[in-house]
Amino acid sequence: MNRTVVILNPAARGERAKRLRARVEAMTDGVVLHATSRSGEAESLARTAVAQGFKKIVAAGGDGTVNEVVNGIAGAEVSLGLLPLGTMNVFATELGLPTSDLDRCWEIIRAEETRQVDLPSANGKYFVQLAGVGLDAQVVKETSRAFKRSFGPLSYLISAAQIAAREPPRLLIESEDAEAEEGSFVLVGNGRLYGGPFPFFKQAVIDDGLFDVLVFKRINYLQMIRYLQDVIFSSQITSPEVEYFQTASLRVSSEGAVPVEIDGELIGNCPVQFDIRRRELRVFAPAPSTEVRP
């Protein structure tokens, strides 16, 4: 394991952060460990680890930490490990990792159980699980870190309720696989899950070289929220107001400034070009046949 580095985002501060670091250090048994102290640092630490010749780079944190590490290792001949320490750990759940059992996750890394999954990008910025244009990105934009610390996941619902009364944007959809040319909100998935254990993208396969896309057509935010419930709880998408398609390339533009998020992190505004590299990311994970399906 001497070619392994663990990049830890303690998230918490003070005594809790010290306990978390001590636990990870004890479990990983003396491998190189770097703890981040600011946003964006995990990416630079991962890039440095690649340059230093490390072959196993472990993201110890939530989906945001994974996103940063992936952007630091993309294109390199290395393998990504996950120690899920976040609130939801959507990508780890997608891969079938036992998110409540850190010791087992470490055993999977030690055993070098790997699989190749797709590596999507938005305007050249890599992500692993999902992206959103419009509503959810606006919620991320308007939910401050202090608000999240005070209210946790509830903070996003509060922000969404405040945004719901507004007029949604007009998004222009460009893809040879899409029927809709306009929408109010677009979700782009690499895997099946979005926002936790919710299978939004019913037909998604994480290594097929295709995005799964949901376009909510020209409807207001309150209608959108109702259709989101249908998407979550229905086995297939039947509403005429929601289009679901698969594609290897997608462009979304807008008339005004509409935010874009990937893996829950803002990357700017439209226009945004989505591309995907098939099976370009090697991850430590169980074989697909053992994945946990919600």
C-alpha positions in Angstrom: 0.0 0.0 0.0 3.1 2.3 -0.1 1.8 3.7 -3.5 -1.4 4.8 -1.9 -2.4 8.3 -0.8 -5.6 9.2 1.1 -7.0 12.7 0.6 -9.3 13.4 3.6 -11.8 16.2 3.8 -12.8 16.2 7.5 -15.8 18.6 6.8 -16.2 19.0 10.5 -13.7 21.1 12.5 -12.3 21.0 16.0 -12.4 17.8 18.1 -14.7 16.0 15.7 -12.3 16.5 12.9 -9.4 15.2 15.0 -11.4 12.1 15.9 -12.3 11.5 12.2 -8.7 11.9 11.1 -7.5 9.5 13.9 -10.0 6.9 12.8 -9.0 7.1 9.1 -5.3 7.0 10.0 -5.7 3.9 12.2 -7.8 2.1 9.5 -5.4 2.9 6.6 -2.4 1.7 8.6 0.3 4.2 7.9 -0.3 5.1 4.3 0.3 8.7 3.2 -2.6 10.9 4.3 -3.3 14.6 3.5 -6.2 16.5 5.1 -7.7 19.4 3.2 -8.3 22.8 4.8 -10.1 24.6 2.1 -12.4 24.1 -0.9 -10.5 23.1 -4.1 -7.5 21.7 -2.2 -8.4 18.1 -2.8 -8.0 18.6 -6.6 -4.5 20.0 -6.3 -3.5 17.3 -3.8 -4.7 14.6 -6.2 -2.8 16.2 -9.1 0.4 16.4 -7.0 0.0 12.7 -5.9 -0.2 11.7 -9.6 2.9 13.6 -10.4 4.7 11.9 -7.4 3.8 8.5 -8.8 1.0 7.3 -6.5 -1.2 4.7 -8.2 -4.0 4.5 -5.7 -5.6 7.8 -4.8 -8.4 7.6 -2.2 -11.0 10.3 -1.7 -12.1 10.2 2.0 -15.2 12.5 2.1 -18.4 13.2 0.4 -19.4 13.6 -3.3 -17.8 17.0 -3.5 -14.4 15.6 -2.4 -14.8 12.8 -4.9 -15.5 15.4 -7.6 -12.3 17.3 -6.7 -10.1 14.3 -6.6 -11.4 13.0 -10.0 -10.6 16.4 -11.6 -7.1 16.0 -10.2 -6.5 12.5 -11.6 -8.5 12.5 -14.9 -6.4 11.0 -17.7 -3.8 9.5 -15.4 -3.1 5.8 -15.0 -4.3 5.6 -11.5 -7.2 4.0 -9.6 -9.7 5.9 -7.4 -10.7 4.6 -4.0 -13.6 5.9 -1.9 -14.0 6.2 1.8 -17.6 7.6 2.0 -17.7 10.2 4.8 -20.3 12.5 3.3 -24.0 13.0 4.1 -25.4 11.1 1.1 -22.4 9.6 -0.8 -24.4 9.2 -4.0 -21.5 8.0 -6.2 -20.4 5.4 -3.6 -24.0 4.1 -3.4 -24.2 3.9 -7.2 -21.1 1.7 -7.2 -22.5 -0.6 -4.6 -20.1 0.3 -1.9 -21.2 -0.4 1.7 -21.4 3.3 2.7 -22.0 2.5 6.4 -19.0 0.3 6.7 -15.7 2.2 6.2 -13.6 -0.9 7.1 -15.2 -2.9 4.3 -14.6 0.0 1.9 -11.0 0.0 2.8 -10.8 -3.8 2.4 -12.1 -3.4 -1.2 -9.3 -0.9 -1.9 -6.7 -3.2 -0.4 -8.1 -6.2 -2.4 -7.8 -4.0 -5.6 -11.3 -4.9 -6.8 -11.7 -2.4 -9.7 -14.1 -1.6 -12.5 -14.0 1.0 -15.3 -16.8 3.6 -15.4 -17.6 6.5 -17.6 -16.0 9.9 -17.1 -18.4 12.8 -18.1 -17.6 16.4 -18.3 -19.3 19.8 -18.5 -17.4 22.6 -20.2 -14.3 20.5 -19.6 -14.9 20.1 -15.9 -15.2 16.4 -14.9 -17.9 14.9 -12.8 -18.9 11.4 -11.8 -22.6 11.2 -11.0 -24.9 14.1 -12.1 -25.3 17.6 -13.4 -28.2 20.1 -13.4 -29.0 23.2 -15.3 -31.6 25.5 -13.8 -33.6 24.7 -10.7 -31.2 22.5 -8.6 -28.2 24.6 -9.6 -30.1 27.8 -8.5 -30.9 26.1 -5.2 -27.2 25.2 -4.7 -26.3 28.8 -5.6 -28.7 30.4 -3.1 -27.9 28.0 -0.2 -25.0 29.4 1.7 -22.5 27.3 3.7 -23.7 28.9 6.9 -27.3 28.0 6.0 -26.3 24.4 5.3 -24.5 24.2 8.6 -27.6 25.4 10.5 -30.2 23.4 8.7 -28.4 20.5 6.9 -30.3 18.9 4.0 -33.4 20.9 5.0 -31.6 24.1 3.9 -32.0 23.0 0.2 -35.7 22.5 0.6 -36.1 26.0 2.1 -34.2 27.5 -0.8 -36.2 25.5 -3.3 -39.5 26.8 -1.7 -38.2 30.4 -2.1 -37.2 29.9 -5.7 -40.5 28.0 -6.7 -42.5 31.2 -7.0 -40.2 32.6 -9.7 -40.5 32.4 -13.5 -38.3 29.5 -14.7 -35.6 30.2 -17.4 -35.9 29.3 -21.1 -33.3 26.6 -21.9 -32.3 25.6 -25.4 -31.5 21.9 -25.9 -29.1 20.7 -28.6 -28.7 17.0 -29.1 -29.3 14.7 -32.0 -31.1 12.3 -29.6 -33.5 14.8 -28.1 -37.0 15.6 -29.4 -37.5 18.7 -27.2 -35.7 21.9 -28.3 -36.6 23.9 -25.2 -37.0 23.2 -21.5 -37.1 24.9 -18.1 -34.9 22.5 -16.2 -32.4 19.8 -17.3 -30.9 17.0 -15.3 -28.0 15.0 -16.7 -27.1 11.6 -15.1 -24.1 9.3 -15.5 -25.6 6.8 -13.0 -29.2 6.0 -11.9 -29.2 8.0 -8.6 -29.8 11.7 -7.9 -30.1 13.5 -4.6 -29.5 10.4 -2.5 -31.0 7.0 -3.0 -33.5 8.2 -5.7 -33.4 6.4 -9.0 -34.2 9.3 -11.3 -32.5 7.9 -14.4 -34.2 4.6 -14.8 -32.2 3.2 -17.7 -28.8 4.5 -16.7 -25.7 2.3 -16.8 -22.5 3.9 -15.4 -20.2 2.4 -18.1 -22.3 2.5 -21.3 -20.8 5.8 -22.7 -24.1 7.6 -22.5 -25.7 10.3 -20.5 -29.3 9.9 -19.3 -31.1 13.2 -19.6 -34.4 14.5 -18.2 -35.8 17.7 -19.8 -38.6 19.4 -17.9 -40.4 21.3 -20.6 -41.8 24.8 -20.5 -43.5 24.5 -17.1 -43.3 26.5 -13.9 -41.4 25.5 -10.8 -44.4 24.3 -8.8 -45.4 22.0 -11.7 -41.8 20.9 -12.0 -41.7 19.8 -8.3 -44.9 17.7 -8.9 -43.3 16.0 -11.9 -40.1 15.4 -9.9 -42.3 13.3 -7.6 -43.6 11.3 -10.5 -40.0 10.7 -11.8 -38.9 9.4 -8.4 -41.8 7.1 -7.7 -42.8 5.8 -11.2 -41.0 2.9 -12.9 -40.9 4.8 -16.2 -41.4 8.4 -17.4 -44.8 8.8 -19.0 -45.6 12.5 -18.6 -45.7 14.5 -21.8 -44.1 17.4 -19.9 -40.9 15.4 -19.2 -38.6 14.0 -21.9 -36.1 11.2 -21.0 -33.4 10.3 -23.5 -29.9 9.0 -23.7 -27.0 10.6 -25.6 -23.3 10.9 -25.8 -23.3 14.7 -26.3 -25.5 17.5 -25.2 -25.4 21.3 -25.3 -27.7 23.5 -23.2 -27.8 27.3 -23.7 -30.0 30.1 -22.3 -31.1 33.6 -23.0 -30.1 34.9 -19.5 -27.6 33.8 -16.8 -28.7 30.3 -15.7 -26.4 28.4 -13.3 -25.0 24.9 -13.8 -24.0 22.4 -11.1 -22.0 19.2 -11.2 -22.0 16.7 -8.3 -23.6 19.5 -6.2 -21.0 22.1 -7.0 -21.5 25.3 -9.1 -19.3 25.6 -12.2 -20.8 28.8 -13.7 -23.6 29.6 -16.1 -24.9 28.4 -19.5 -24.0 27.7 -22.2 -22.7 24.3 -21.2 -21.4 21.4 -23.3 -21.7 17.9 -22.0 -19.3 15.2 -23.2 -18.5 11.7 -22.0 -15.4 9.4 -22.1 -16.5 5.8 -21.9 -14.9 3.7 -19.2 -12.1 6.2 -18.6 -12.2 6.1 -14.8 -10.9 3.1 -12.9 -12.4 2.8 -9.4 -12.1 0.4 -6.5 -15.6 -1.2 -6.3 -17.4 -4.5 -6.2 -18.3 -6.2 -9.5 -21.5 -4.8 -11.1 -23.4 -8.0 -10.3 -23.1 -7.2 -6.6 -24.3 -3.6 -6.8 -27.0 -2.5 -4.4 -30.1 -1.3 -6.2 -32.5 0.9 -4.3 
